[in-house]
Amino acid sequence: MMRSVGFLCVGTIIAAGLACATPGSAQAPQPAASAGPPHRAQICDGVNPGSFIQAVKFVAEPFDPQNPGVGPQPTTQPLGALQADLQSAYSIAPAYLRSQLCQLDGIFITTDGHSWGFRNIATGQRYIALSTSLWSGNPASAITLDAYENRVLGPPLSWPTSDASRPNYLPATPNGGSMTILAALAHEFGHVLWADILIYPRGSNPNSANFCGRELDKSWTGGPLPASWTAFGDVDPNQADVPDDDVNDPPGQGDPSAGNVHIKKLLEALRSQPPQIGRAHQILRRLQARSRPYPSLLGAFSANEHFVETFMLYTMMSATTPLTSAPLQVGPRTIRDIPGDLQPAANHPRPRLFRMLDCFKKLYPT
């Protein structure tokens, strides 16, 4: 998918690859053992940040990742100030991500507003690209992690700025630009991983049976939708009907029923005229409750984003300087901190999310 202008691509080209997606190989990968196609030539050594930097290129623009016939082409444009953040992010990345990035067919920087990751349906080649909109200033430096996460509150949610209690991601721990770039790398590779695991053969629909005992089906009625492309903000209309049984934070009087705790209901509240701000806050608060399986607000949009954002969260919590907190102020008196809840001392278990994280831990032990 793409996290909006300059956010992250979360797309899925099934007919042509994955928009923020993945390649395929001659054989379906074995999810329980290895999540990447075997015997792929490496574009970097998987260890040395300098080797990684040499592999990252600006892409020749314009490039449309939805075109199944043409792969991205590199330019000779230097990385300039972007190099420092890329190198820092790679340095703190867990070993499995460094290795998997180097098994891609290309890692790019795009001047388009959207990052992307995809698998070419014709060739099976796999690529990711980070948007220059992840950097700002002169000289350019990566935006903070909370700024990156807050983009979901613009389009597609377009939460009214007139709301005095507008939801807001607060500074994360750590919150620096290197964590933002690590998040973007993990997110875009997550789309590739989605295709590697769930889409076999190339051109088929995502099959949740290929991943961790249909864990996604336990959160999404009917499992992943047969979408050919998933753009930033696309919503699965199938009901994510998860009982809201958090004994430490039960629903209150006036809270929406389980069937109404869904992104599509949140969008309806925000898009009504006038916007139903109070109802929107109620849905958001329950949507991010500890009984829910979602790794982030974006992860509640679709089964695809649920998978990708959970992989991203697992990667960031496995970094050499791990993510320990990413608080979302959902209302005047309520904060949801998903990675904070997962810390051993927090004693705030998120059992459904923990099961998903454990699926990735089995794929990529740390």
C-alpha positions, -999 to 999 in steps of 0.1 A, spaced: 0 0 0 11 35 -1 9 56 31 -6 85 13 16 112 -2 50 102 8 38 76 33 42 40 25 31 20 -3 9 -9 6 -4 -18 -28 -8 -52 -42 -5 -58 -78 -18 -93 -83 -22 -90 -120 10 -71 -123 28 -75 -90 23 -59 -56 20 -22 -51 41 -23 -21 42 -59 -28 63 -89 -38 78 -112 -64 72 -148 -69 96 -177 -76 93 -209 -96 82 -227 -64 60 -214 -36 81 -205 -7 77 -225 25 62 -200 50 72 -221 80 108 -221 71 118 -193 48 98 -163 37 119 -153 7 125 -169 -27 155 -192 -27 187 -188 -47 182 -152 -56 213 -131 -65 221 -105 -39 223 -68 -46 242 -62 -14 260 -84 12 234 -83 39 258 -70 65 277 -39 55 257 -6 54 281 6 27 271 -23 5 235 -15 10 240 22 1 256 12 -31 225 -9 -40 200 20 -35 194 40 -67 170 68 -78 145 53 -102 140 68 -136 108 87 -136 80 84 -144 76 48 -133 42 31 -128 46 0 -106 12 -12 -119 26 -18 -154 34 -55 -155 57 -53 -185 84 -29 -175 107 -30 -144 121 1 -127 154 15 -141 181 31 -121 196 65 -127 231 78 -118 217 106 -95 236 106 -62 217 99 -29 232 131 -14 218 139 21 194 109 20 224 85 23 229 91 61 194 82 71 193 52 48 226 39 62 215 45 98 183 27 93 200 -3 77 225 -3 106 198 -7 132 177 -32 112 175 -68 124 197 -92 105 168 -109 87 156 -76 72 191 -67 60 194 -101 44 160 -100 27 165 -65 14 196 -76 -3 177 -104 -20 154 -80 -38 160 -71 -74 162 -34 -67 159 -8 -40 150 26 -52 143 62 -42 113 78 -60 105 115 -63 68 105 -66 47 111 -36 42 74 -29 66 47 -17 59 13 -32 68 -23 -32 58 -49 -58 64 -81 -76 63 -81 -114 38 -107 -124 56 -114 -157 91 -118 -144 87 -124 -106 112 -97 -99 107 -78 -66 113 -42 -59 107 -15 -33 111 22 -34 110 49 -7 95 83 -16 116 115 -11 86 128 8 100 108 38 126 136 40 123 173 46 144 204 51 177 216 36 198 196 39 172 169 39 167 147 69 141 120 75 109 130 92 102 118 127 83 85 133 53 102 148 50 125 118 52 95 95 24 77 114 2 108 115 -1 108 78 -29 82 81 -50 109 98 -48 130 66 -61 113 35 -75 87 36 -92 95 70 -91 132 65 -99 138 101 -113 174 104 -87 198 116 -115 217 133 -118 189 159 -102 203 190 -95 167 201 -82 155 167 -64 121 172 -26 124 170 3 101 172 26 114 199 64 111 198 75 75 197 104 59 216 127 61 197 113 88 174 142 97 151 144 97 113 163 64 112 133 47 127 111 63 101 132 49 72 134 15 89 96 15 92 93 24 55 118 -3 44 100 -29 65 66 -18 53 74 -19 16 92 -52 20 61 -64 39 42 -60 7 67 -81 -11 65 -107 16 27 -107 13 30 -117 -24 58 -142 -17 37 -161 9 0 -155 0 0 -151 -38 11 -184 -55 10 -189 -83 16 -153 -96 -16 -138 -107 -38 -158 -83 -58 -144 -54 -42 -141 -19 -47 -173 -1 -47 -170 37 -41 -208 40 -5 -201 30 1 -181 62 3 -193 97 -28 -215 100 -51 -190 84 -44 -165 112 -58 -136 91 -91 -154 88 -95 -151 126 -97 -113 122 -112 -109 88 -144 -127 79 -137 -144 46 -100 -136 47 -81 -114 23 -101 -99 -6 -92 -108 -42 -80 -73 -50 -56 -68 -79 -41 -37 -63 -42 -22 -29 -35 15 -27 -30 36 5 -63 39 22 -82 11 5 -106 -6 29 -116 -42 31 -154 -41 32 -156 -76 47 -164 -74 84 -135 -77 109 -159 -90 136 -137 -94 166 -153 -96 200 -145 -66 222 -137 -86 254 -110 -65 270 -116 -70 307 -93 -41 315 -109 -17 291 -145 -28 284 -168 -9 261 -187 19 279 -223 31 276 -229 44 241 -199 27 226 -205 11 191 -213 -26 188 -186 -50 176 -201 -49 141 -197 -11 139 -161 -11 150 -147 -9 115 -127 16 94 -156 18 69 -179 29 98 -153 54 109 -151 68 74 -188 71 72 -188 91 105 -161 115 93 -177 120 58 -212 127 70 -224 163 69 -217 175 94 -190 151 105 -201 129 134 -170 136 155 -182 121 187 -191 88 170 -158 88 151 -139 91 184 -159 62 199 -152 39 169 -115 48 169 -112 41 206 -127 7 204 -109 0 171 -75 3 189 -86 -15 221 -64 -43 234 -88 -70 223 -83 -60 187 -56 -77 165 -44 -46 147 -8 -35 149 -16 2 141 -45 23 129 -34 17 93 -33 -20 100 -71 -20 106 -79 -9 70 -74 -43 54 -61 -78 58 -32 -67 35 -23 -38 57 -28 -59 88 -2 -83 76 22 -56 64 20 -34 94 24 -64 118 56 -73 100 67 -37 102 60 -36 140 78 -69 145 108 -55 126 109 -23 146 106 -41 179 135 -63 168 158 -34 158 191 -29 177 174 1 193 139 -14 195 106 5 193 91 5 228 63 31 225 42 47 198 13 64 216 -18 74 197 -40 100 214 -74 88 204 -94 112 226 -90 138 253 -84 112 280 -74 81 261 -41 70 247 -35 37 229 1 26 228 3 -7 210 41 -14 212 40 -1 248 14 -27 257 36 -54 243 65 -46 266 71 -73 293 66 -49 322 34 -33 308 11 -62 317 -14 -52 290 -15 -82 267 -29 -79 232 -34 -117 226 -47 -115 190 -19 -92 179 6 -113 198 -4 -144 178 3 -125 145 36 -113 158 45 -149 167 38 -159 132 66 -136 120 88 -147 148 86 -183 135 95 -170 100 123 -148 112 137 -157 146 157 -130 162 
